Amino acid sequence: MFLGEFHCQADTQGSLTLPGAIRSVLEGELTLTRGIERCLLIYPAGEWRQLAAKVQEQLRLTRTGDRAFARLLFSGALSCVPDAEGRIPVPENLRQYAGIQEDAVIVGLYDHLEVWAAHRWMEITVHLEARAELPSQNEDYPSI
């Protein structure tokens, strides 16, 4: 399970170094792709296969929105394996999509990671905190 918020920097080649706390949980191949809201997603290979199967099962290619979501998710996807220092390559097109120039934030979300440009993550957290302060005035939170 991935939890936490980790700050890191993209190097001059655009690679990100995964923090030690994350590397200790990861094993083997990862899939990196575009996420919703201009972040990037990192999935361990097994979790990615499960997600891809769910997407294939639930999306209808006759619906415009479903095709758009599938294109967003799959067209930017690439497989990678972190090197000995925990670096993963982030191609220019994905860095541009997420707005990652130097500072990035990696966020653990149960079965996957999100990678945000640091300035975007700050905007998102301000919005989340404001929502949490007034939950009765916002849409319902999921019932657990």
C-alpha positions as CSV (number, residue, x, y, z in Angstrom):
1,M,0.0,0.0,0.0
2,F,1.3,3.5,-0.9
3,L,0.8,6.3,1.6
4,G,2.3,9.7,2.1
5,E,3.6,12.7,0.3
6,F,7.2,12.9,-0.9
7,H,9.0,15.9,-2.5
8,C,11.6,15.3,-5.2
9,Q,13.2,16.9,-8.2
10,A,13.4,15.9,-11.8
11,D,17.0,15.7,-13.0
12,T,18.4,17.3,-16.1
13,Q,17.3,14.3,-18.2
14,G,13.8,14.4,-16.7
15,S,14.1,11.3,-14.5
16,L,12.5,11.3,-11.1
17,T,14.1,9.5,-8.1
18,L,11.6,7.6,-6.1
19,P,12.0,8.1,-2.4
20,G,13.4,5.2,-0.3
21,A,10.1,4.7,1.4
22,I,8.4,4.1,-1.9
23,R,11.2,2.0,-3.4
24,S,11.0,-0.4,-0.4
25,V,7.4,-1.2,-1.4
26,L,8.0,-1.5,-5.2
27,E,9.3,-4.5,-6.9
28,G,10.0,-4.8,-10.6
29,E,8.2,-3.2,-13.5
30,L,6.1,-0.1,-13.2
31,T,3.7,1.6,-15.6
32,L,3.8,5.4,-15.9
33,T,1.0,7.3,-17.6
34,R,-1.2,10.4,-17.7
35,G,-3.7,10.9,-14.9
36,I,-6.7,13.0,-14.5
37,E,-6.2,16.6,-13.4
38,R,-2.8,17.0,-15.0
39,C,-0.9,14.6,-12.8
40,L,1.0,11.4,-13.7
41,L,0.2,7.9,-12.4
42,I,2.6,5.2,-11.4
43,Y,1.3,1.6,-11.1
44,P,3.1,-1.6,-10.2
45,A,2.7,-3.9,-13.2
46,G,0.2,-6.2,-11.5
47,E,-2.0,-3.3,-10.4
48,W,-1.8,-1.8,-13.9
49,R,-3.0,-5.0,-15.5
50,Q,-6.0,-5.1,-13.1
51,L,-6.8,-1.5,-13.9
52,A,-6.5,-2.0,-17.6
53,A,-8.9,-5.0,-17.4
54,K,-11.4,-3.0,-15.4
55,V,-11.2,-0.1,-17.9
56,Q,-11.6,-2.5,-20.9
57,E,-14.6,-4.2,-19.2
58,Q,-16.4,-1.0,-18.2
59,L,-15.7,1.5,-20.9
60,R,-17.8,1.5,-24.1
61,L,-15.9,2.6,-27.2
62,T,-19.2,3.8,-28.7
63,R,-19.2,6.7,-26.1
64,T,-17.1,9.7,-26.8
65,G,-16.1,10.3,-23.2
66,D,-15.1,6.7,-22.7
67,R,-12.9,6.8,-25.8
68,A,-11.3,10.1,-24.6
69,F,-10.5,8.6,-21.2
70,A,-9.0,5.4,-22.7
71,R,-6.8,7.6,-25.0
72,L,-5.7,9.7,-22.1
73,L,-4.8,6.7,-20.0
74,F,-3.3,4.3,-22.5
75,S,-1.6,6.5,-25.2
76,G,0.8,8.0,-22.7
77,A,1.6,4.8,-20.9
78,L,5.1,3.3,-20.7
79,S,6.7,0.5,-18.8
80,C,9.8,1.1,-16.8
81,V,12.0,-0.4,-14.1
82,P,13.6,1.9,-11.6
83,D,17.4,1.9,-11.8
84,A,19.7,1.1,-8.8
85,E,19.2,4.6,-7.4
86,G,15.4,4.5,-7.8
87,R,15.3,6.7,-10.9
88,I,12.5,6.4,-13.4
89,P,12.5,8.1,-16.8
90,V,9.7,10.6,-17.4
91,P,9.5,11.5,-21.1
92,E,9.1,15.1,-22.1
93,N,5.5,14.7,-23.3
94,L,4.5,13.4,-19.8
95,R,6.5,16.1,-18.0
96,Q,4.8,18.8,-20.1
97,Y,1.4,17.3,-19.5
98,A,1.9,17.4,-15.8
99,G,3.8,20.7,-15.8
100,I,6.8,19.1,-14.1
101,Q,9.9,21.2,-14.6
102,E,12.0,20.6,-11.5
103,D,10.1,20.2,-8.2
104,A,7.6,17.3,-8.0
105,V,5.5,15.7,-5.3
106,I,4.8,12.0,-5.3
107,V,1.6,11.1,-3.5
108,G,0.7,7.6,-2.3
109,L,-2.9,6.5,-3.1
110,Y,-3.4,2.9,-1.9
111,D,-2.5,0.8,-5.0
112,H,-0.7,3.5,-7.0
113,L,1.2,6.8,-6.9
114,E,0.4,10.2,-8.3
115,V,3.1,12.6,-9.5
116,W,2.3,16.3,-9.4
117,A,4.2,19.4,-10.3
118,A,4.8,20.9,-6.8
119,H,2.9,24.1,-7.5
120,R,-0.1,22.2,-8.8
121,W,0.0,19.9,-5.7
122,M,-0.1,23.0,-3.5
123,E,-3.2,24.3,-5.4
124,I,-4.9,20.9,-5.0
125,T,-4.2,20.6,-1.3
126,V,-5.6,24.1,-0.7
127,H,-8.8,23.0,-2.5
128,L,-9.0,19.7,-0.6
129,E,-8.5,21.5,2.8
130,A,-11.2,24.0,1.9
131,R,-13.5,21.2,1.0
132,A,-12.8,19.3,4.2
133,E,-13.7,22.4,6.3
134,L,-17.1,22.7,4.8
135,P,-18.2,19.1,3.9
136,S,-21.9,19.9,4.3
137,Q,-21.7,22.4,1.5
138,N,-20.0,20.1,-1.0
139,E,-21.0,16.9,-2.7
140,D,-21.1,13.8,-0.5
141,Y,-18.0,12.0,0.5
142,P,-18.0,8.3,-0.3
143,S,-19.5,6.2,2.4
144,I,-17.1,3.6,3.7
